[in-house]
Every structure is written in structure tokens, then in C-alpha cells.
Amino acid sequence: MVTQVVEIAENGKHLSKHRGFMLVAEDRQEKGRVPLDDITALILSAPQITLSKTLLMALAERKTPVIACGQTYHPQGFFLPYDIHYDQTGILWTQIDSSKVLLKRLWQAIIKEKISNQATALDIFKPDHKANHDLAGLQKRVKSGDPDNVEAQAARYYWPALMGANFRRDRQASGANSLLNYGYSILRAATARAVCGAGLTPAIGLHHRNRKNAYALVDDLIEPFRPVIDIEVINILSTQNPEEVIKLTPDTKRRLAKILDQDVRAKKGVTSLMNALHRSAQTLVQSLEAKENRMEFPAIKTRGLLI
């Protein structure tokens, strides 16, 4: 199956379902169509778009998330299917009944993996930077539940080293932050699809517990994969004129969207990043049921490639 992240970036478009396709129309004139089975995620970035309930139902049946993004491409809204797994209720109770000790150990594993991947990403572009050594040391200090917030400490070393001393990670900012926001939106949608596909309830997180966040578990599981987006953003920026204003162009969006099809080397061999996300979600279910850490993640090894 071909996977496509479809973005609607122009005002005035109406989206509807016709047989097995999503139709895109303007002023009642068809502008294009996409097979519903090929859509990995639908991103709505233009402020004035309409779509039919029939289309939403068809996307939900296919576990396809719909994301509404703000001006800097940070997600403002999310639509996911409600009931898509044969044992969803059983897995829900497994999530609810999981001990705090187990949840803290799983969060520890996630943060250690994230920092490890940050260190590898930094090593790709800045192999001699002092922050490489600092990140390696911080990874070893991550305790169960990360009570010392080593994740935030690592970020203070990582971002200035990777993006420059003046860079600040800000979801509401433009420039390079918009590229990161867009890439993370795609990754978050794919992670949400993997979480729901595994029968997990996304509102019940391991670490994130904000009652206003219906996708707390998605925001937990996404963390080790974020450096994949960071690497691609740096690759994109390296091809641009440093004197020009950094903009999120259609070509840049296409490059970031293709990240889900990127080959990765997981425990059982080469697969796509999308499949690796599904595997991580499935092993999270196994971990909760076995009451021990059995989570699997791919590892970053070379420039722009997970192997």
C-alpha cells in the first residue's frame, strides 16, 4: 500500500467521500481525488476548509487521523477513531491497572532512548561537539520515572548544539521551528494511529497525565522518534541559502511527509518508520500485560537514516 500524508493548505476547499476516494473540490468543481486506503494522515492547515461527516467516518474506519494545524503548524485539533480494536476494553483495563512502578520504568526506557537518539543525531552533524559527551552522561543518569527531569537537562545541551547557540525551541515561533512543528505533526499523527491500532486508549499516558490532553500516551510514545524529524530538518536547512528567511515550502513539506516511509532496522529486520511506530505500540501493550519493560525501538545510526 502507498502511504500518503495529505495536506490541504488552500482556503475554499471542500472534502468529501466518493466510493473509495477522498474528493477535493472548489466551487463545486473537482480538483483532485486520493484513494482513502492510501491516506496515512490528513492535515488541515488552511483556515477555511469544509469536509463531510461521511468522509470523517470513512477515515475513522481506516484508523486515519485528521489534524488541524495553527499558523506555525503546531496541532490545534485532532480527530481519531473511537473503537478500532477487538480487545480495546481489555487493554484499557490493563492500562488503568498498571502499577506506578511499571509506568515509571517504561518512561525511564523512553527517555533513555530519546536522549540516545539525540546524541546520535548530534554526532551526525557535530561529531566533535562537547554536548555529545554531556548527553551520553545524562542518559546514564535517567532514573525510574525521570524524577530529576534529565529529559529537560538534555534538551538544554541538545538544541543549541544542533541548531546554533541562538536557537530556542518554541512551538509558536516561525522559521526552523515551523519545520519542526510540521514534522512533529506528521509524526504525532502516525504515532496516534499506531497507539489506537494497538488497542491502547491514548488519553491514558505513562508520564503525561494532563486531564485536558486526550493524547497523553501519544505524546509519551513519540519522544524517542523526534530526533528523526530533527535530522531531516537539518538536512533541509543545509540545502537552503543561509541569507534567506527559512520558510516551509511545498517541497519541504513533501520531504518531511516522506519520513514515514523511511527504512529502519528494527529487532526483526528492515521495515518502514510507520511500521516501527506500530511495533513500539504493540510492545508497549506486551509490557503492560507482562508487567515488565518489553518495548522495542529502532536506533539512529547514519545521516538521515534509521538502521
C-alpha positions as CSV (number, residue, x, y, z in Angstrom):
1,M,0.0,0.0,0.0
2,V,1.2,3.5,-0.9
3,T,1.2,5.8,2.2
4,Q,0.4,9.5,1.8
5,V,0.2,12.3,4.2
6,V,-2.3,14.7,2.6
7,E,-2.3,18.4,3.4
8,I,-5.0,20.8,2.4
9,A,-3.2,24.2,2.5
10,E,-5.5,26.4,0.4
11,N,-8.7,28.1,1.5
12,G,-12.1,27.3,-0.1
13,K,-11.6,23.5,-0.5
14,H,-14.4,21.1,0.3
15,L,-13.5,17.5,1.1
16,S,-15.9,14.6,0.6
17,K,-16.1,10.8,0.1
18,H,-17.0,9.2,-3.2
19,R,-16.8,5.4,-3.2
20,G,-13.2,4.6,-2.2
21,F,-11.8,8.1,-2.7
22,M,-11.5,11.4,-0.9
23,L,-12.6,14.1,-3.3
24,V,-11.2,17.7,-3.2
25,A,-13.4,20.3,-4.7
26,E,-13.6,24.1,-5.0
27,D,-16.7,25.9,-6.1
28,R,-18.3,22.5,-6.7
29,Q,-15.6,21.6,-9.3
30,E,-13.4,18.6,-8.5
31,K,-9.8,19.4,-8.1
32,G,-8.4,16.0,-7.3
33,R,-9.0,12.7,-5.6
34,V,-7.0,10.4,-3.4
35,P,-7.7,6.7,-2.5
36,L,-8.9,6.6,1.1
37,D,-6.8,3.4,1.8
38,D,-3.6,5.3,0.9
39,I,-4.1,8.2,3.3
40,T,-1.8,7.9,6.4
41,A,-2.9,11.2,7.8
42,L,-4.9,14.2,6.7
43,I,-3.5,17.6,7.7
44,L,-5.8,20.7,7.5
45,S,-3.5,23.8,7.6
46,A,-5.7,26.4,5.7
47,P,-8.2,28.2,8.0
48,Q,-11.2,27.9,5.7
49,I,-11.9,24.2,4.8
50,T,-15.1,22.2,4.9
51,L,-15.5,18.4,4.9
52,S,-18.3,16.0,5.1
53,K,-19.2,13.7,8.0
54,T,-19.3,10.8,5.6
55,L,-15.6,11.4,4.9
56,L,-14.8,11.6,8.6
57,M,-16.5,8.3,9.1
58,A,-14.6,6.7,6.2
59,L,-11.3,8.0,7.6
60,A,-12.2,6.7,11.1
61,E,-12.9,3.2,9.7
62,R,-9.4,3.2,8.3
63,K,-7.8,4.5,11.5
64,T,-6.7,7.6,9.7
65,P,-6.1,10.7,11.9
66,V,-7.2,14.2,10.9
67,I,-5.1,17.1,12.3
68,A,-6.0,20.8,12.3
69,C,-2.9,22.9,12.5
70,G,-2.4,26.6,13.5
71,Q,-0.3,29.2,11.7
72,T,3.1,27.7,12.9
73,Y,1.9,24.1,12.1
74,H,1.5,23.2,15.8
75,P,-1.5,20.9,16.0
76,Q,-4.6,22.6,17.4
77,G,-7.1,19.8,17.0
78,F,-7.1,16.0,16.4
79,F,-9.7,13.5,15.2
80,L,-9.3,9.8,15.8
81,P,-11.5,6.7,15.6
82,Y,-13.2,5.8,18.8
83,D,-13.3,1.9,18.8
84,I,-11.0,0.1,16.4
85,H,-9.5,-2.9,18.3
86,Y,-11.1,-6.2,19.2
87,D,-9.7,-6.2,22.7
88,Q,-9.8,-2.4,23.4
89,T,-11.8,-2.7,26.6
90,G,-9.4,-5.4,28.0
91,I,-6.3,-3.3,27.1
92,L,-8.0,-0.2,28.6
93,W,-8.3,-2.0,32.0
94,T,-4.7,-3.2,31.7
95,Q,-3.7,0.4,31.3
96,I,-5.8,1.5,34.2
97,D,-4.5,-1.3,36.5
98,S,-0.8,-0.8,35.7
99,S,1.3,0.0,38.7
100,K,3.1,3.3,39.1
101,V,6.4,1.4,39.4
102,L,5.9,-0.2,35.9
103,L,4.8,3.1,34.4
104,K,7.9,4.8,35.7
105,R,10.2,2.1,34.4
106,L,8.6,2.4,30.9
107,W,9.0,6.2,31.0
108,Q,12.7,5.7,32.0
109,A,13.2,3.5,29.0
110,I,11.5,6.0,26.7
111,I,13.6,8.9,27.9
112,K,16.9,7.0,27.8
113,E,16.1,6.0,24.2
114,K,15.2,9.6,23.3
115,I,18.5,11.0,24.7
116,S,20.5,8.2,23.0
117,N,18.9,9.2,19.7
118,Q,19.5,12.9,20.3
119,A,23.2,12.1,20.9
120,T,23.4,10.1,17.7
121,A,21.6,12.9,15.8
122,L,24.1,15.4,17.1
123,D,27.0,13.1,16.3
124,I,25.9,13.0,12.7
125,F,26.3,16.8,12.3
126,K,28.6,17.9,15.1
127,P,30.7,14.8,16.0
128,D,33.3,16.8,17.9
129,H,30.9,18.9,19.9
130,K,31.2,18.7,23.7
131,A,27.5,18.2,24.1
132,N,27.9,14.6,22.7
133,H,29.8,13.7,25.9
134,D,27.3,15.6,28.0
135,L,24.3,13.7,26.5
136,A,26.0,10.4,27.0
137,G,26.5,11.1,30.6
138,L,22.9,12.3,31.1
139,Q,21.5,9.2,29.6
140,K,23.1,7.1,32.3
141,R,21.6,9.3,34.9
142,V,17.9,8.7,33.9
143,K,16.2,7.1,36.9
144,S,12.8,5.3,37.0
145,G,10.2,8.0,36.2
146,D,12.9,10.5,35.5
147,P,12.4,12.4,38.8
148,D,15.3,14.7,38.1
149,N,13.9,15.7,34.7
150,V,17.0,14.7,32.8
151,E,15.0,15.0,29.6
152,A,14.8,18.8,30.1
153,Q,18.5,18.9,31.0
154,A,19.4,17.0,27.8
155,A,17.3,19.5,25.8
156,R,19.4,22.4,27.1
157,Y,22.5,20.8,25.7
158,Y,21.0,19.3,22.6
159,W,19.2,22.2,20.9
160,P,21.9,24.9,21.0
161,A,24.5,22.3,19.9
162,L,22.4,21.0,17.0
163,M,20.7,24.3,15.8
164,G,23.0,27.0,17.0
165,A,23.5,29.0,20.2
166,N,20.7,31.4,19.4
167,F,18.1,28.8,18.7
168,R,15.2,28.3,21.1
169,R,12.7,25.5,20.6
170,D,9.3,27.4,20.5
171,R,6.1,25.8,19.2
172,Q,4.7,29.2,18.4
173,A,7.7,30.6,16.6
174,S,8.3,30.6,12.8
175,G,11.5,29.7,10.8
176,A,13.1,26.4,11.7
177,N,10.5,25.9,14.5
178,S,7.8,25.7,11.8
179,L,9.6,23.0,10.1
180,L,10.0,21.1,13.3
181,N,6.3,21.7,14.1
182,Y,5.2,20.3,10.8
183,G,7.4,17.2,11.0
184,Y,6.3,16.5,14.6
185,S,2.6,16.9,13.5
186,I,3.1,14.2,10.9
187,L,5.0,12.0,13.4
188,R,2.3,12.6,16.1
189,A,-0.4,11.6,13.7
190,A,1.4,8.4,12.8
191,T,2.0,7.7,16.5
192,A,-1.6,8.2,17.3
193,R,-2.6,5.8,14.6
194,A,-0.2,3.2,16.0
195,V,-1.5,3.7,19.6
196,C,-5.1,3.2,18.5
197,G,-4.2,0.4,16.2
198,A,-2.7,-1.5,19.2
199,G,-5.9,-1.1,21.2
200,L,-4.5,1.4,23.6
201,T,-6.5,4.4,24.9
202,P,-4.5,7.5,24.0
203,A,-5.8,9.6,26.9
204,I,-4.1,7.3,29.5
205,G,-0.4,8.2,29.5
206,L,2.6,6.7,31.1
207,H,4.1,10.0,32.2
208,H,1.9,12.8,30.7
209,R,-1.3,12.9,32.9
210,N,-2.9,16.2,32.0
211,R,-6.7,15.7,32.1
212,K,-7.0,18.2,29.2
213,N,-4.8,16.2,26.9
214,A,-6.7,13.4,25.2
215,Y,-3.5,12.1,23.5
216,A,-1.2,11.9,26.5
217,L,0.0,8.4,25.6
218,V,0.8,9.6,22.0
219,D,2.9,12.3,23.5
220,D,4.8,9.7,25.6
221,L,5.4,7.3,22.8
222,I,6.5,9.9,20.2
223,E,9.5,11.1,22.2
224,P,12.3,8.6,21.1
225,F,11.3,9.3,17.4
226,R,11.5,13.1,17.5
227,P,15.3,13.1,16.5
228,V,14.3,11.5,13.2
229,I,12.5,14.8,12.3
230,D,15.4,16.9,13.7
231,I,17.8,15.1,11.4
232,E,15.6,15.7,8.3
233,V,15.1,19.4,9.2
234,I,18.8,19.9,9.5
235,N,19.3,18.2,6.1
236,I,16.7,20.5,4.6
237,L,18.2,23.6,6.2
238,S,21.6,22.6,4.8
239,T,20.3,23.0,1.3
240,Q,18.9,26.5,1.8
241,N,20.7,29.8,1.4
242,P,21.5,30.9,5.0
243,E,20.8,34.5,4.0
244,E,17.2,33.7,3.1
245,V,14.3,33.5,5.5
246,I,13.5,29.9,6.5
247,K,10.1,29.0,5.0
248,L,8.0,25.9,5.0
249,T,7.7,25.3,1.2
250,P,5.6,22.7,-0.5
251,D,8.8,20.8,-1.3
252,T,9.9,20.9,2.3
253,K,6.5,19.5,3.4
254,R,6.8,16.7,0.9
255,R,10.2,15.8,2.2
256,L,9.0,15.7,5.8
257,A,5.9,13.7,4.9
258,K,8.0,11.0,3.3
259,I,9.8,10.4,6.6
260,L,7.1,7.8,7.5
261,D,8.2,5.6,4.5
262,Q,11.9,5.7,5.5
263,D,13.5,2.4,6.0
264,V,14.5,1.5,9.6
265,R,16.2,-1.5,11.1
266,A,14.1,-2.9,14.0
267,K,14.7,-6.0,16.0
268,K,13.2,-8.3,13.3
269,G,14.8,-6.6,10.3
270,V,14.2,-3.7,7.9
271,T,10.8,-2.1,7.9
272,S,9.3,1.4,7.5
273,L,9.3,4.0,10.2
274,M,5.5,3.8,10.2
275,N,5.7,0.0,10.9
276,A,8.3,0.7,13.6
277,L,5.8,3.0,15.4
278,H,3.2,0.3,15.3
279,R,5.7,-2.2,16.7
280,S,6.6,0.1,19.6
281,A,2.9,0.5,20.4
282,Q,2.4,-3.3,20.3
283,T,5.4,-3.9,22.5
284,L,4.0,-1.3,24.9
285,V,0.9,-3.5,25.2
286,Q,3.1,-6.5,25.8
287,S,4.9,-4.6,28.5
288,L,1.8,-3.6,30.3
289,E,0.4,-7.2,30.2
290,A,3.7,-8.8,31.3
291,K,4.3,-6.1,33.9
292,E,7.9,-5.6,32.7
293,N,9.6,-3.5,30.0
294,R,9.5,-5.2,26.6
295,M,9.4,-2.1,24.5
296,E,11.2,-2.1,21.1
297,F,12.6,1.0,19.3
298,P,14.7,1.4,16.2
299,A,18.0,3.3,16.6
300,I,19.5,6.1,14.6
301,K,22.9,5.2,13.1
302,T,23.7,7.2,10.0
303,R,23.0,10.5,8.4
304,G,19.2,10.9,7.8
305,L,18.6,7.1,8.2
306,L,17.4,4.9,10.9
307,I,19.0,1.5,10.8
